[in-house]
Amino acid sequence: MSDSTQDSAPIGAQSVSSAGKKRWYVVHAYSGMEKSVQRALTERIVRAGMEEQFGQILVPTEEVVDVKNGHKSVTERRFFPGYVLVEMEMTDETWHLVKNTSKVTGFIGGKSNRPTPIPPHEVDKIMQQMQDGIEKPRPKVLYEVGELVRIKDGPFTDFNGNVEEVNYEKSRVRVSVTIFGRATPVELEFGQVEKV
């Protein structure tokens, strides 16, 4: 069953004959342990010599930009906390391998012993979201025009105002603040304001 070419093939490499049988399934994992489950599944698949029955194992994430004290930091945010996407052929052996992996609570959808795969167009949509997040990281907090915010840094600290304009390219927001009974527009960085 395992010759030298199969052993050296990375997980995710598909042969033409078995690629048609693989479907995407959603696996529920302990929250915060998605990457750990991904690593454990990969190791167990290799140890069991079942690389042919499995494709990719994904923890869908996107990059987000957080601005603190004028410094930008890019972090990862999970789209679906507590869930891992697994591309696999559903057999009794593969089901047991996944189900008996540490920190996995089970499959989502269908019957407990026969989960339902997710449609390919849903997987494509998730993959596109992940790609968009890598190419252009989103800010951690999204602001909308007309939204009430509180200024938490700078000369207008503790003033409230309405968002007039949002510039995601420069991570800046223009806020209308009432000073001495008069509306005054103030341009601030995302890190200087917070939602009320």
DOMIGU-251715 format. One record per residue (C-alpha): x, y negated, z; residue in one letter; residue number from 1. Coordinates in pm, 1 decimal, decimal comma. Layout:
! residues N
@px=X | py=Y | pz=Z | residuo=a | num=NUM
...
//
This chain:
! residues 196
@px=0,0 | py=0,0 | pz=0,0 | residuo=m | num=1
@px=283,0 | py=-245,1 | pz=63,0 | residuo=s | num=2
@px=570,0 | py=-251,4 | pz=-179,0 | residuo=d | num=3
@px=847,5 | py=-511,4 | pz=-164,6 | residuo=s | num=4
@px=668,5 | py=-761,0 | pz=-392,3 | residuo=t | num=5
@px=359,8 | py=-768,2 | pz=-169,7 | residuo=q | num=6
@px=564,7 | py=-809,7 | pz=148,3 | residuo=d | num=7
@px=744,8 | py=-1115,2 | pz=12,6 | residuo=s | num=8
@px=427,3 | py=-1280,8 | pz=-121,0 | residuo=a | num=9
@px=316,2 | py=-1572,0 | pz=98,2 | residuo=p | num=10
@px=-30,1 | py=-1580,1 | pz=245,6 | residuo=i | num=11
@px=-244,2 | py=-1769,2 | pz=-1,0 | residuo=g | num=12
@px=-84,4 | py=-1604,5 | pz=-305,3 | residuo=a | num=13
@px=-357,2 | py=-1419,0 | pz=-488,0 | residuo=q | num=14
@px=-343,2 | py=-1141,8 | pz=-738,3 | residuo=s | num=15
@px=-588,5 | py=-1165,3 | pz=-1026,3 | residuo=v | num=16
@px=-774,2 | py=-848,7 | pz=-925,2 | residuo=s | num=17
@px=-835,7 | py=-946,7 | pz=-562,2 | residuo=s | num=18
@px=-888,5 | py=-1322,1 | pz=-610,4 | residuo=a | num=19
@px=-1249,4 | py=-1265,5 | pz=-722,3 | residuo=g | num=20
@px=-1346,5 | py=-1089,3 | pz=-396,5 | residuo=k | num=21
@px=-1221,0 | py=-1360,6 | pz=-158,6 | residuo=k | num=22
@px=-1471,1 | py=-1603,5 | pz=-11,0 | residuo=r | num=23
@px=-1443,0 | py=-1883,0 | pz=243,3 | residuo=w | num=24
@px=-1574,3 | py=-1823,9 | pz=595,2 | residuo=y | num=25
@px=-1601,0 | py=-2052,6 | pz=895,7 | residuo=v | num=26
@px=-1443,8 | py=-1917,9 | pz=1214,4 | residuo=v | num=27
@px=-1529,6 | py=-2069,7 | pz=1551,4 | residuo=h | num=28
@px=-1229,1 | py=-2121,3 | pz=1780,8 | residuo=a | num=29
@px=-1173,8 | py=-2278,3 | pz=2119,7 | residuo=y | num=30
@px=-1174,2 | py=-2656,4 | pz=2082,4 | residuo=s | num=31
@px=-822,0 | py=-2792,9 | pz=2054,8 | residuo=g | num=32
@px=-682,2 | py=-2449,4 | pz=1966,7 | residuo=m | num=33
@px=-743,7 | py=-2458,8 | pz=1590,1 | residuo=e | num=34
@px=-373,2 | py=-2477,5 | pz=1494,3 | residuo=k | num=35
@px=-292,5 | py=-2200,7 | pz=1743,9 | residuo=s | num=36
@px=-562,2 | py=-1979,0 | pz=1588,5 | residuo=v | num=37
@px=-426,8 | py=-2059,0 | pz=1241,1 | residuo=q | num=38
@px=-75,6 | py=-1946,4 | pz=1344,3 | residuo=r | num=39
@px=-204,8 | py=-1636,5 | pz=1527,7 | residuo=a | num=40
@px=-415,6 | py=-1528,8 | pz=1228,1 | residuo=l | num=41
@px=-122,0 | py=-1573,4 | pz=991,6 | residuo=t | num=42
@px=104,5 | py=-1361,7 | pz=1215,0 | residuo=e | num=43
@px=-157,2 | py=-1088,5 | pz=1263,3 | residuo=r | num=44
@px=-226,3 | py=-1068,1 | pz=887,8 | residuo=i | num=45
@px=143,6 | py=-1024,3 | pz=812,2 | residuo=v | num=46
@px=189,0 | py=-763,9 | pz=1091,6 | residuo=r | num=47
@px=-111,8 | py=-568,6 | pz=965,7 | residuo=a | num=48
@px=13,1 | py=-586,6 | pz=602,9 | residuo=g | num=49
@px=-321,0 | py=-735,3 | pz=490,9 | residuo=m | num=50
@px=-187,2 | py=-1032,0 | pz=290,1 | residuo=e | num=51
@px=-378,3 | py=-911,5 | pz=-18,6 | residuo=e | num=52
@px=-715,8 | py=-945,0 | pz=157,1 | residuo=q | num=53
@px=-651,6 | py=-1300,8 | pz=280,5 | residuo=f | num=54
@px=-596,5 | py=-1633,6 | pz=109,0 | residuo=g | num=55
@px=-557,3 | py=-1970,2 | pz=278,3 | residuo=q | num=56
@px=-628,5 | py=-2045,2 | pz=642,8 | residuo=i | num=57
@px=-716,9 | py=-2411,7 | pz=690,3 | residuo=l | num=58
@px=-773,1 | py=-2649,4 | pz=978,2 | residuo=v | num=59
@px=-936,3 | py=-2942,8 | pz=791,8 | residuo=p | num=60
@px=-771,9 | py=-3267,1 | pz=906,1 | residuo=t | num=61
@px=-724,5 | py=-3621,7 | pz=784,3 | residuo=e | num=62
@px=-466,5 | py=-3882,1 | pz=874,2 | residuo=e | num=63
@px=-585,4 | py=-4186,9 | pz=1067,0 | residuo=v | num=64
@px=-400,1 | py=-4509,5 | pz=1142,5 | residuo=v | num=65
@px=-410,0 | py=-4646,7 | pz=1495,7 | residuo=d | num=66
@px=-271,8 | py=-4993,6 | pz=1569,9 | residuo=v | num=67
@px=-151,1 | py=-5062,3 | pz=1925,5 | residuo=k | num=68
@px=46,4 | py=-5371,3 | pz=2022,4 | residuo=n | num=69
@px=110,3 | py=-5446,2 | pz=1656,2 | residuo=g | num=70
@px=261,6 | py=-5102,1 | pz=1589,1 | residuo=h | num=71
@px=93,4 | py=-4864,8 | pz=1347,5 | residuo=k | num=72
@px=91,7 | py=-4496,2 | pz=1424,9 | residuo=s | num=73
@px=-47,2 | py=-4225,0 | pz=1200,7 | residuo=v | num=74
@px=-215,7 | py=-3929,9 | pz=1370,1 | residuo=t | num=75
@px=-422,0 | py=-3634,1 | pz=1257,7 | residuo=e | num=76
@px=-793,4 | py=-3606,1 | pz=1325,4 | residuo=r | num=77
@px=-983,5 | py=-3282,2 | pz=1272,6 | residuo=r | num=78
@px=-1295,9 | py=-3297,8 | pz=1055,0 | residuo=f | num=79
@px=-1456,0 | py=-3008,0 | pz=1237,8 | residuo=f | num=80
@px=-1316,0 | py=-2966,4 | pz=1589,3 | residuo=p | num=81
@px=-1338,6 | py=-2602,8 | pz=1698,7 | residuo=g | num=82
@px=-1355,5 | py=-2458,7 | pz=1346,2 | residuo=y | num=83
@px=-1106,0 | py=-2293,0 | pz=1111,2 | residuo=v | num=84
@px=-1171,9 | py=-2208,6 | pz=745,0 | residuo=l | num=85
@px=-1049,0 | py=-1866,4 | pz=634,7 | residuo=v | num=86
@px=-1036,9 | py=-1740,2 | pz=275,3 | residuo=e | num=87
@px=-1070,6 | py=-1362,3 | pz=285,0 | residuo=m | num=88
@px=-1226,2 | py=-1045,7 | pz=149,9 | residuo=e | num=89
@px=-1492,3 | py=-942,6 | pz=401,2 | residuo=m | num=90
@px=-1434,2 | py=-580,5 | pz=503,8 | residuo=t | num=91
@px=-1467,5 | py=-409,0 | pz=839,8 | residuo=d | num=92
@px=-1089,2 | py=-423,8 | pz=885,1 | residuo=e | num=93
@px=-1053,7 | py=-794,7 | pz=798,9 | residuo=t | num=94
@px=-1359,0 | py=-882,5 | pz=1011,7 | residuo=w | num=95
@px=-1207,6 | py=-704,2 | pz=1312,1 | residuo=h | num=96
@px=-866,4 | py=-863,6 | pz=1259,0 | residuo=l | num=97
@px=-1015,0 | py=-1215,2 | pz=1265,0 | residuo=v | num=98
@px=-1273,9 | py=-1148,5 | pz=1536,4 | residuo=k | num=99
@px=-1018,4 | py=-995,0 | pz=1774,4 | residuo=n | num=100
@px=-767,9 | py=-1279,9 | pz=1737,7 | residuo=t | num=101
@px=-694,5 | py=-1469,0 | pz=2058,3 | residuo=s | num=102
@px=-901,9 | py=-1789,4 | pz=2104,4 | residuo=k | num=103
@px=-1151,4 | py=-1691,1 | pz=1828,8 | residuo=v | num=104
@px=-1514,3 | py=-1671,8 | pz=1940,2 | residuo=t | num=105
@px=-1657,4 | py=-1544,8 | pz=1611,5 | residuo=g | num=106
@px=-1779,6 | py=-1630,3 | pz=1263,7 | residuo=f | num=107
@px=-2041,7 | py=-1893,2 | pz=1185,5 | residuo=i | num=108
@px=-2348,4 | py=-1807,8 | pz=975,0 | residuo=g | num=109
@px=-2515,9 | py=-1483,4 | pz=879,0 | residuo=g | num=110
@px=-2533,8 | py=-1182,0 | pz=1106,4 | residuo=k | num=111
@px=-2275,7 | py=-1124,1 | pz=1377,7 | residuo=s | num=112
@px=-2110,9 | py=-837,8 | pz=1186,9 | residuo=n | num=113
@px=-2173,7 | py=-976,7 | pz=834,9 | residuo=r | num=114
@px=-2107,8 | py=-1352,3 | pz=821,2 | residuo=p | num=115
@px=-2222,4 | py=-1560,8 | pz=525,9 | residuo=t | num=116
@px=-1952,2 | py=-1728,0 | pz=314,3 | residuo=p | num=117
@px=-1971,1 | py=-2102,6 | pz=257,6 | residuo=i | num=118
@px=-2040,3 | py=-2216,8 | pz=-100,6 | residuo=p | num=119
@px=-1737,7 | py=-2305,8 | pz=-317,4 | residuo=p | num=120
@px=-1863,9 | py=-2663,5 | pz=-373,3 | residuo=h | num=121
@px=-1855,2 | py=-2722,4 | pz=5,5 | residuo=e | num=122
@px=-1494,6 | py=-2601,6 | pz=18,8 | residuo=v | num=123
@px=-1405,4 | py=-2827,9 | pz=-275,3 | residuo=d | num=124
@px=-1559,7 | py=-3124,0 | pz=-92,6 | residuo=k | num=125
@px=-1358,7 | py=-3050,1 | pz=224,6 | residuo=i | num=126
@px=-1035,9 | py=-3009,6 | pz=22,6 | residuo=m | num=127
@px=-1102,1 | py=-3345,6 | pz=-148,9 | residuo=q | num=128
@px=-1159,9 | py=-3514,8 | pz=189,4 | residuo=q | num=129
@px=-830,1 | py=-3372,7 | pz=314,4 | residuo=m | num=130
@px=-645,8 | py=-3493,1 | pz=2,3 | residuo=q | num=131
@px=-798,9 | py=-3842,1 | pz=31,4 | residuo=d | num=132
@px=-691,9 | py=-3858,2 | pz=397,4 | residuo=g | num=133
@px=-330,7 | py=-3775,9 | pz=304,6 | residuo=i | num=134
@px=-314,9 | py=-4023,0 | pz=16,3 | residuo=e | num=135
@px=-479,9 | py=-4310,1 | pz=203,5 | residuo=k | num=136
@px=-502,7 | py=-4274,4 | pz=582,1 | residuo=p | num=137
@px=-814,6 | py=-4428,6 | pz=735,3 | residuo=r | num=138
@px=-816,2 | py=-4652,4 | pz=1040,1 | residuo=p | num=139
@px=-908,7 | py=-4476,5 | pz=1361,8 | residuo=k | num=140
@px=-1197,1 | py=-4719,2 | pz=1426,1 | residuo=v | num=141
@px=-1418,7 | py=-4842,2 | pz=1142,6 | residuo=l | num=142
@px=-1576,4 | py=-5187,6 | pz=1167,2 | residuo=y | num=143
@px=-1883,7 | py=-5314,5 | pz=982,1 | residuo=e | num=144
@px=-1981,4 | py=-5669,0 | pz=884,1 | residuo=v | num=145
@px=-2228,1 | py=-5811,2 | pz=1139,2 | residuo=g | num=146
@px=-2109,8 | py=-5580,3 | pz=1418,0 | residuo=e | num=147
@px=-2049,5 | py=-5729,8 | pz=1765,2 | residuo=l | num=148
@px=-1692,1 | py=-5689,2 | pz=1892,6 | residuo=v | num=149
@px=-1493,9 | py=-5804,3 | pz=2196,7 | residuo=r | num=150
@px=-1150,4 | py=-5959,2 | pz=2158,9 | residuo=i | num=151
@px=-907,9 | py=-5783,4 | pz=2392,0 | residuo=k | num=152
@px=-576,6 | py=-5950,3 | pz=2302,7 | residuo=d | num=153
@px=-452,6 | py=-6297,1 | pz=2210,1 | residuo=g | num=154
@px=-572,4 | py=-6651,3 | pz=2292,6 | residuo=p | num=155
@px=-941,3 | py=-6551,8 | pz=2261,2 | residuo=f | num=156
@px=-924,0 | py=-6256,2 | pz=2502,9 | residuo=t | num=157
@px=-1265,9 | py=-6156,3 | pz=2644,4 | residuo=d | num=158
@px=-1458,2 | py=-6356,5 | pz=2382,0 | residuo=f | num=159
@px=-1729,4 | py=-6173,0 | pz=2188,3 | residuo=n | num=160
@px=-1794,9 | py=-6234,0 | pz=1821,0 | residuo=g | num=161
@px=-1951,2 | py=-6097,3 | pz=1505,5 | residuo=n | num=162
@px=-1744,9 | py=-5932,4 | pz=1232,3 | residuo=v | num=163
@px=-1755,7 | py=-6143,1 | pz=914,9 | residuo=e | num=164
@px=-1503,7 | py=-5954,9 | pz=702,6 | residuo=e | num=165
@px=-1299,6 | py=-5633,6 | pz=725,6 | residuo=v | num=166
@px=-970,0 | py=-5582,4 | pz=540,7 | residuo=n | num=167
@px=-864,2 | py=-5218,0 | pz=569,1 | residuo=y | num=168
@px=-558,7 | py=-5275,1 | pz=347,4 | residuo=e | num=169
@px=-404,9 | py=-5514,0 | pz=603,8 | residuo=k | num=170
@px=-577,0 | py=-5365,7 | pz=911,9 | residuo=s | num=171
@px=-730,4 | py=-5702,3 | pz=989,5 | residuo=r | num=172
@px=-1077,5 | py=-5826,5 | pz=1073,2 | residuo=v | num=173
@px=-1228,5 | py=-6178,4 | pz=1062,7 | residuo=r | num=174
@px=-1452,2 | py=-6246,7 | pz=1362,3 | residuo=v | num=175
@px=-1685,8 | py=-6541,4 | pz=1415,3 | residuo=s | num=176
@px=-1634,7 | py=-6661,4 | pz=1775,1 | residuo=v | num=177
@px=-1843,1 | py=-6934,3 | pz=1942,3 | residuo=t | num=178
@px=-1607,9 | py=-7191,0 | pz=2098,7 | residuo=i | num=179
@px=-1760,5 | py=-7502,9 | pz=2260,2 | residuo=f | num=180
@px=-2096,4 | py=-7424,5 | pz=2094,2 | residuo=g | num=181
@px=-1943,4 | py=-7396,9 | pz=1748,6 | residuo=r | num=182
@px=-1886,6 | py=-7082,4 | pz=1537,8 | residuo=a | num=183
@px=-1517,9 | py=-7048,3 | pz=1452,0 | residuo=t | num=184
@px=-1373,0 | py=-6773,2 | pz=1229,4 | residuo=p | num=185
@px=-1069,1 | py=-6600,5 | pz=1379,1 | residuo=v | num=186
@px=-853,0 | py=-6347,0 | pz=1192,1 | residuo=e | num=187
@px=-729,4 | py=-6063,1 | pz=1412,2 | residuo=l | num=188
@px=-560,6 | py=-5723,7 | pz=1383,0 | residuo=e | num=189
@px=-766,7 | py=-5409,8 | pz=1447,9 | residuo=f | num=190
@px=-575,8 | py=-5353,7 | pz=1771,9 | residuo=g | num=191
@px=-690,1 | py=-5690,6 | pz=1908,6 | residuo=q | num=192
@px=-1062,8 | py=-5608,5 | pz=1901,8 | residuo=v | num=193
@px=-1288,6 | py=-5332,8 | pz=2027,9 | residuo=e | num=194
@px=-1651,1 | py=-5239,6 | pz=1972,4 | residuo=k | num=195
@px=-1892,1 | py=-5365,0 | pz=2236,2 | residuo=v | num=196
//
